[in-house]
Amino acid sequence: MHEKQEGGIIVNTRELQDEIVRLKREKDICILSHAYQSHAVWEVADYVGDSYRLAVQAAKDPHRTILMCGVRFMAETCKVLSPEKQVLLANPAAGCPMADQMDREDLIALKKQYPGYAAVAYINTTADFKRGVDMIVTSSSAVKIIRKMPEENILFVPDCNLGRWVEAQIPEKHFAFFKGGCPTHMRMRAADVARVKAAHPNALVLVHPECLAEVTDRADYVGSTTGIMQYAKESDAKAFIIGTESAIVEHLQYECPDKRFYLLSKECVCHNMKMTTLMDVYRAVTGEGEAIDLPEEVIVESRAAIDRMVEAG
C-alpha cells in the first residue's frame, strides 16, 4: 500500500490512476505514453502514439510541463520541439539500446568513409546525434522521404534492418548502412513465424520494419507500430500474429475484443519500455521525475534536422 499525497491510502491500480489524474490536472502536466507502455499507463495519458507524433502533440499542447512515459531519446525530442516547457522522463534509467549504438563522433567518422552520401538517421537517435545528419525519418515516413530526396547515395543509420527494408522499395538509390538495430525486433526469426503460423494458420502476420528481412519477407503487412494497429483494426480478418513489442498485443485486445492477437515471439519485449511503471508515473507527477536539459546548440541544430523531415514528409 502507498500513502497518497493528502494522507489517504492507495490500495489498487484504479486508485493510483485516479490520483495521477488528479495531480496532473493540479500541476498542469501533460502525460505522454509511447505505444509500448502498459495499458495501465495508457489510461492516465493525455496522448498515446509513436515518439515523433507524441513530441509534435506536446508542442501543440498548452500544458507547461510534459511527462514522457517512454525512453530518453523520446523525452529529448519533446524538449527539442518544446524548449520553453519542462520535460520530464518518468523513469530516468529507461534508455534505447539502438539510440546508444552510435554517437555524433561515430557518425562523423562514418560519413568520412562515404563521401557524397546523404546521412539519413532514424528518429530513434539522441538529440546530439541528430545534429550531424542531413535528414531524419520515422518508420512510417522513411520510404516517402528518401524517395523524394535528390541524392542518389544514402547513408542510413543506425538501423540496418529498417534501412534494408526501405532500400528494397527504392531500388533506384544506393544505400550504405551501419550495423545497428533494435535488439527487441532482431530477436524474432523466421522460425518464430513458421511456428506461430502453424498454430494459427488463418492469422495474418503484421510486423515492424525493424525486424530482420527473414521476418519481414514472411509478413502479410510491414509497417510502423501505428500502422500495425490501424491495419488490425480496419482489417476484416479476425486473427493476427503481431511482430513488435508485446504491449501492442495487449492494447489491440482492448481495442478489438472481437478479434484474436498472438505474439510472434515471447522475446518481443523491450526491457527499457517495461521499466516505466505506474508508480514511476505517480512519483513523477509528485515531483520526482528527471527534467531533461539540453544545450542550446543541440536544441537548435537537432530542431533544424527535424524541421527538414517535416518539410520533406
Secondary structure, 3 states (H helix, E strand, C coil): CEECCCCCEECCHHHHHHHHHHHHHHCCEEEEEECCCCHHHHCCCCEEECHHHHHHHHHHCCCCEEEEECCHHHHHHHHHHCCCCEEEECCCCCCCCCCCCCCHHHHHHHHHHCCCCEEEEECCCCHHHHCCCCEEECCCCHHHHHHHCCCCEEEEECEHHHHHHHHHHCCCCEEEECCECCHHHHCCCHHHHHHHHHHCCCCEEEECCCCCHHHHCCCCEECCHHHHHHHHHHCCCCEEEEECCCHHHHHHHHHCCCCEEEECCCCCCCHHHHCCCHHHHHHHHHHHCEECCCCHHHHHHHHHHHHHHHHHC
